[in-house]
Amino acid sequence: MDWWSTVIGLIAGGLTTASFMPQVIRIWRRRSANDLSLTASVMFTVGITCWLIYGIQLHALPIIIANAVTLGLNLSILGLKLRHG
């Protein structure tokens, strides 16, 4: 059952992480992030950082991978928001 939990975790992490790609691409193409809330983006970044730390403490690969990539994508969104927002 442990391998099944890992597979489900990897699928969940992959899908939720990939969901940020359209937002990054949209901001990049339009050179505008006016519709994004800076407060919500900062809160989400802090939350993802906490999830990443939690995953590291648990040695849970799906949590670590998903949140490390999501953190990178969200930091890109924050950077674009500050630059184009």
N, C-alpha and C positions, 0 to 999 in steps of 0.2 A: 504493500500500500504506500510505502514511502516514495517510491519512484513515481507513482501516480500523482501524489501531491506535488512533487517537483515539476512534473510535466504541466499540471494545471497552473502552478505558479508561474512558470515560464510563459505559458500562453497568455495568462492574464496580464503579466508584466509587459509582454511584447505588444499586445493590443493597446493597453492604456498608454504605453510610451509612444507608440506609433501615432496615436491620436494627436500628438502635439506637432507632428511634421506639417500638416496642412496649415496650421497657424503660423509657424515659422516661415514657410514658403509665401504665404499670403502677405505677411508684414514685409518680407524681403522684396517681393515684387512691387508692392504698392508704395513702399517707402513711407508707410504710415502705420502707426499703432495707436491712433487717437481713440479708437473704440475700446481699448483694453484698460482695465483698472490697474494702476500701479500698486495700489494697496493690496488688491487680490493677488497680483503676481508675486509681490514680496511675501505675503502670507503663505502662498503655495510653495515658494522656494524654501522657506523655513521649514514647512511641513515635510517636504521631500527630503531635505537634509536630515531631519529627525528620523524619517523612515530608513534612510541610508545607514545612519549610525546604528539604528535598531537591527537592521539586517546584518551588519558587520558583527555586532555583538552576538547574534544568534548563529553566525556562520551560515546564513540562509542565502544560497546563491541566487535564487530567483528574485528575492527582495533586493539584494545588492546590485545585480545587473540592471534590473528595471529602474531602480531609483537613481543609480549613477547616470544612466543614459537620460532619464527624464530630467534630472538636475541639470545636465549639460544643455538639453534643449530649452529648458525654462530659463537658464541663465542667458541663452541666446535671445530668447524672447524679451527678457528684461533689458539686455543690452540694446536691442532694436527699439524697445519702447523708450529708453532714455535718449537714444539717438534720433529717432523719427517721431516720437510721441508728442 
